[in-house]
Amino acid sequence: MTEIGALLDAFTDAISSHDEERLLRCFQRGAVFVTPAGVLEGHEQIGWYFRQLFTAFPDLHNEITTWAVLDDSVVTEWTFSGTHTGVLLMPGGTEITGTGRRVVFPAASAYTIGDDGVFASARAYYDQVAFYHQTGYHLRLRRTA
């Protein structure tokens, strides 16, 4: 198995340098990545997700603050930062045009490492309301019956 610290560093560096090719090398071809925005399956969908983030936040930067390993899994805490200057696609297809606002928030992720030493699955967790509020987009809650 690849050294987990090196894999996390490669992944974080690829995100911060917006290097989709290098980022995808950190995942198995059929990896599943669950985010608050939805479930992504495989390189094509994972690549699309990060491309739209790189477009919405051209200066996007992630920094891992802590991590812990248990068997074939690793849990990380990290900080997302970037300036919302491009279009951000919301679940359901709504587009939020760039607001120029700085976005900084803490997040956590859990990864499972496959036999080939790269991520087989990933889950990211963050406060969506805080994220959208910082972009200047205010969610409106609808009452259901």
Secondary structure, DSSP 8 states (H G I E B T S, - for coil): ---HHHHHHHHHHHHHTT-HHHHHTTEEEEEEEEETTEEEEHHHHHHHHHHHHHHH-TT-EEEEEEEEEETTEEEEEEEEEEEE-S-EE-TTS-EE----EEEEEEEEEEEEE-TTSSEEEEEEEE-HHHHHHHHT---------
